[in-house]
């Protein structure tokens, strides 16, 4: 989709982009004079420069595009940079800057990586540098700033934050709400949320309950691997309104096997004792 994209050019918005498509200008190399309709001289000159930069960025610089696209448009880079994309979700002890990260899950479309506080959490810093794109839900506002503050690092990756992309498509209500609207089920983890994840961590910390840790990791991983399907759903729904749906629609892959399983008794015990569920 990237090479059909013109709305990252200053002076060209979605309406002008669609007008270009309707006139048969559907790829970057076709944007040349004479044009079928008027573009201002500064806009045309800027378009030529931006497209020259875009051609170079196609090889290894996804952040070039996400910096220029609106917050609901980074879906456009997804297929082109999919082989260097990581789906990311973190769990924490709370929402404040002094809280800690408890677990992190990464998924690259093939392999699942997990990181646990007190065991291997610092390995995340090196591993995330293997990727160029991070897909998250609300990562721009929460996961990424939290990670940067906690590890004292700067993550310069291109970001696809599905919160904004799905919201523009009409899907709201948080990650779990979007999943339900798209027919995704969590099985034994249905109803488990971020607050519940904190309780699982406390149970593991206070009594070294491995069932609680495995349940927390299963929940964290579920959040992460589901991002791939949500990203594909968002991409396909956006593509469907373009002239390129027939050739660019992506298949939805089967979810990977989760290496940890939620313990039903552990979940039910926490629900009973918390009085919240």
C-alpha positions as CSV (number, residue, x, y, z in Angstrom):
1,X,0.0,0.0,0.0
2,X,2.9,2.3,0.7
3,X,3.7,2.9,-3.0
4,X,0.0,3.8,-3.6
5,X,0.2,6.4,-0.7
6,X,0.3,10.1,-1.3
7,X,-1.3,11.5,1.8
8,X,2.0,11.6,3.6
9,X,3.0,14.5,1.3
10,X,2.4,18.0,2.7
11,X,-0.5,19.6,0.9
12,X,-2.0,16.3,-0.2
13,X,-4.8,15.0,2.0
14,X,-7.1,11.9,1.7
15,X,-9.5,13.7,-0.7
16,X,-6.7,14.7,-3.1
17,X,-5.1,11.3,-2.8
18,X,-8.4,9.6,-3.8
19,X,-8.7,12.1,-6.7
20,X,-5.3,11.0,-7.9
21,X,-6.3,7.4,-7.8
22,X,-9.5,8.1,-9.7
23,X,-7.4,9.8,-12.4
24,X,-5.2,6.8,-12.8
25,X,-2.3,8.1,-10.7
26,X,-1.9,5.1,-8.4
27,X,1.8,4.8,-7.8
28,X,4.6,7.3,-7.0
29,X,6.3,7.1,-10.4
30,X,3.0,8.2,-12.1
31,X,2.9,11.6,-10.3
32,X,4.4,13.7,-13.0
33,X,3.3,16.5,-15.3
34,X,1.0,17.1,-17.0
35,X,-1.4,16.3,-14.2
36,X,-5.2,15.8,-14.9
37,X,-6.0,18.5,-12.3
38,X,-4.2,21.4,-10.7
39,X,-1.7,21.1,-7.9
40,X,0.0,24.2,-6.7
41,X,3.6,24.6,-7.7
42,X,4.9,24.3,-4.1
43,X,2.8,21.2,-3.5
44,X,4.1,19.5,-6.7
45,X,7.7,20.4,-5.9
46,X,7.3,19.1,-2.3
47,X,5.7,16.0,-3.7
48,X,8.6,15.2,-5.9
49,X,11.1,15.7,-3.0
50,X,9.0,13.7,-0.6
51,X,8.5,10.8,-3.0
52,X,12.3,10.7,-3.7
53,X,12.9,10.4,0.0
54,X,10.1,7.8,0.2
55,X,11.7,5.6,-2.4
56,X,14.9,5.6,-0.3
57,X,13.0,5.0,3.0
58,X,11.3,1.9,1.5
59,X,14.5,0.0,2.0
60,X,15.0,0.4,5.7
61,X,13.2,3.4,7.3
62,X,9.6,2.8,8.3
63,X,9.7,5.7,10.8
64,X,10.1,8.1,7.9
65,X,6.5,7.3,6.9
66,X,4.9,7.1,10.4
67,X,6.3,10.6,11.2
68,X,4.5,12.0,8.1
69,X,1.2,10.0,8.3
70,X,-1.7,10.9,10.6
71,X,-2.2,8.8,13.8
72,X,-4.9,6.7,12.1
73,X,-2.8,5.9,8.9
74,X,0.3,3.9,9.9
75,X,-1.5,0.8,8.8
76,X,-0.3,1.6,5.4
77,X,3.3,0.5,6.3
78,X,2.2,-2.8,7.7
79,X,2.8,-5.3,4.9
80,X,6.0,-3.7,3.6
81,X,7.8,-3.8,6.9
82,X,6.0,-6.9,8.4
83,X,9.2,-8.9,8.5
84,X,10.8,-6.4,11.0
85,X,7.7,-5.9,13.1
86,X,7.2,-6.8,16.8
87,X,3.8,-6.9,18.5
88,X,4.3,-5.6,22.1
89,X,2.4,-5.6,25.3
90,X,3.6,-4.9,28.9
91,X,2.1,-5.6,32.4
92,X,2.9,-3.3,35.3
93,X,2.3,-2.9,39.0
94,X,0.3,0.3,38.3
95,X,0.0,3.3,36.1
96,X,2.4,5.7,37.8
97,X,6.0,6.5,36.8
98,X,7.3,4.9,40.1
99,X,5.5,1.6,39.3
100,X,7.4,-1.4,37.8
101,X,7.1,-3.5,34.8
102,X,6.2,-7.1,35.8
103,X,6.2,-8.9,32.4
104,X,6.7,-8.1,28.8
105,X,5.6,-10.2,25.8
106,X,6.9,-9.7,22.2
107,X,5.7,-11.6,19.1
108,X,7.3,-11.3,15.7
109,X,4.7,-13.4,13.8
110,X,6.6,-16.6,14.4
111,X,8.2,-16.6,17.8
112,X,7.0,-15.5,21.2
113,X,9.4,-13.8,23.6
114,X,8.6,-13.3,27.3
115,X,10.4,-11.3,29.9
116,X,9.8,-11.4,33.7
117,X,10.9,-9.0,36.4
118,X,13.6,-10.6,38.5
119,X,14.4,-13.2,35.9
120,X,15.2,-11.8,32.4
121,X,13.5,-8.5,32.1
122,X,16.7,-6.6,31.0
123,X,17.0,-8.9,28.0
124,X,14.2,-6.9,26.4
125,X,16.4,-3.9,25.8
126,X,18.7,-5.8,23.4
127,X,15.9,-7.9,21.8
128,X,13.7,-5.0,20.8
129,X,16.5,-3.5,18.8
130,X,16.2,-6.4,16.4
131,X,12.9,-4.8,15.1
132,X,12.1,-1.6,13.3
133,X,8.3,-1.4,13.9
134,X,6.3,-1.8,17.1
135,X,2.6,-2.7,16.9
136,X,0.7,-2.0,20.1
137,X,-2.7,-1.0,21.5
138,X,-2.4,2.4,23.2
139,X,1.4,2.0,23.1
140,X,2.1,5.6,22.3
141,X,0.4,6.8,25.4
142,X,1.3,3.9,27.8
143,X,3.6,1.0,26.9
144,X,6.3,3.0,25.0
145,X,6.7,5.9,27.5
146,X,6.6,3.4,30.4
147,X,9.3,1.3,28.8
148,X,11.5,4.3,28.1
149,X,11.1,5.6,31.6
150,X,11.7,2.2,33.3
151,X,14.8,1.2,31.3
152,X,16.0,4.8,30.7
153,X,16.1,4.2,26.9
154,X,14.7,5.8,23.8
155,X,12.7,3.6,21.4
156,X,13.0,5.1,17.9
157,X,10.9,2.5,16.2
158,X,8.1,3.3,13.8
159,X,4.8,2.7,15.7
160,X,1.5,1.3,14.6
161,X,-0.8,2.1,17.5
162,X,-4.0,0.2,16.8
163,X,-6.0,2.3,19.3
164,X,-6.2,5.2,16.8
165,X,-6.5,3.0,13.7
166,X,-9.4,0.9,15.1
167,X,-11.1,3.9,16.6
168,X,-11.4,5.5,13.1
169,X,-12.9,2.3,11.9
170,X,-15.5,2.5,14.7
171,X,-14.0,0.0,17.1
172,X,-13.5,1.4,20.6
173,X,-13.7,0.2,24.2
174,X,-10.1,-0.8,24.8
175,X,-8.2,-3.8,23.5
176,X,-10.6,-6.3,25.0
177,X,-13.6,-4.4,23.7
178,X,-12.2,-4.3,20.1
179,X,-11.5,-8.0,20.3
180,X,-15.1,-8.8,21.3
181,X,-16.5,-6.6,18.5
182,X,-14.4,-8.5,16.0
183,X,-15.5,-11.9,17.4
184,X,-12.3,-12.9,19.2
185,X,-12.7,-15.0,22.4
186,X,-10.2,-15.4,25.3
187,X,-11.6,-18.6,26.8
188,X,-10.5,-19.0,30.4
189,X,-9.0,-15.5,30.3
190,X,-12.3,-13.9,29.5
191,X,-12.9,-11.0,32.0
192,X,-9.2,-10.9,33.1
193,X,-7.9,-7.3,32.7
194,X,-4.9,-5.2,33.7
195,X,-6.0,-4.9,37.3
196,X,-6.3,-8.7,37.5
197,X,-2.8,-8.9,36.1
198,X,-1.5,-6.9,39.0
199,X,-3.3,-9.3,41.4
200,X,-1.7,-12.3,39.6
201,X,1.8,-10.7,40.0
202,X,1.2,-10.1,43.7
203,X,0.1,-13.7,44.2
204,X,3.3,-14.9,42.5
205,X,5.5,-12.5,44.5
206,X,3.9,-13.2,47.8
207,X,3.7,-17.0,47.7
208,X,6.0,-17.9,44.7
209,X,2.9,-19.3,43.1
210,X,4.1,-20.5,39.7
211,X,0.5,-21.0,38.6
212,X,-0.1,-17.3,39.0
213,X,3.0,-16.4,37.0
214,X,2.1,-18.8,34.2
215,X,-1.5,-17.3,34.1
216,X,0.0,-13.8,34.0
217,X,2.3,-14.8,31.1
218,X,-0.6,-16.5,29.3
219,X,-2.6,-13.3,29.6
220,X,0.2,-11.0,28.6
221,X,1.0,-13.2,25.5
222,X,-2.7,-13.3,24.5
223,X,-2.7,-9.5,24.5
224,X,0.3,-9.6,22.3
225,X,-0.4,-12.2,19.7
226,X,-4.0,-10.9,19.3
227,X,-2.4,-7.7,18.0
228,X,-1.4,-9.4,14.8
229,X,-5.0,-10.3,14.0
230,X,-6.2,-6.9,14.9
231,X,-3.5,-5.3,12.7
232,X,-4.6,-7.4,9.8
233,X,-8.3,-6.7,10.4
234,X,-7.6,-3.0,10.5
235,X,-5.4,-3.2,7.4
236,X,-8.0,-5.2,5.4
237,X,-10.9,-2.9,6.4
238,X,-8.9,0.2,5.4
239,X,-7.8,-1.5,2.1
240,X,-11.4,-2.4,1.3
241,X,-12.2,1.2,0.6
242,X,-9.4,1.7,-1.9
243,X,-9.0,0.6,-5.5
244,X,-6.4,-2.0,-4.4
245,X,-8.5,-4.3,-2.2
246,X,-8.4,-7.2,-4.7
247,X,-4.6,-7.4,-4.8
248,X,-3.5,-6.3,-1.4
249,X,-6.0,-7.9,1.1
250,X,-4.1,-10.0,3.6
251,X,-5.1,-13.5,4.9
252,X,-5.6,-13.9,8.6
253,X,-3.0,-16.4,10.0
254,X,-3.8,-19.0,12.6
255,X,-2.8,-17.9,16.1
256,X,0.4,-19.4,17.4
257,X,0.3,-22.0,20.3
258,X,0.6,-20.2,23.6
259,X,3.5,-21.7,25.7
260,X,1.8,-20.9,29.0
261,X,-1.7,-21.9,30.1
262,X,-4.0,-19.9,32.4
263,X,-4.8,-21.9,35.5
264,X,-8.6,-21.9,36.0
265,X,-8.5,-22.5,39.8
266,X,-6.0,-19.7,40.3
267,X,-8.1,-17.3,38.3
268,X,-11.3,-18.3,40.2
269,X,-9.5,-18.0,43.5
270,X,-8.4,-14.4,42.8
271,X,-11.9,-13.5,41.6
272,X,-13.5,-14.8,44.8
273,X,-10.9,-13.1,47.1
274,X,-10.9,-9.8,45.3
275,X,-14.7,-9.3,45.5
276,X,-14.5,-7.3,42.2
277,X,-15.7,-10.0,39.8
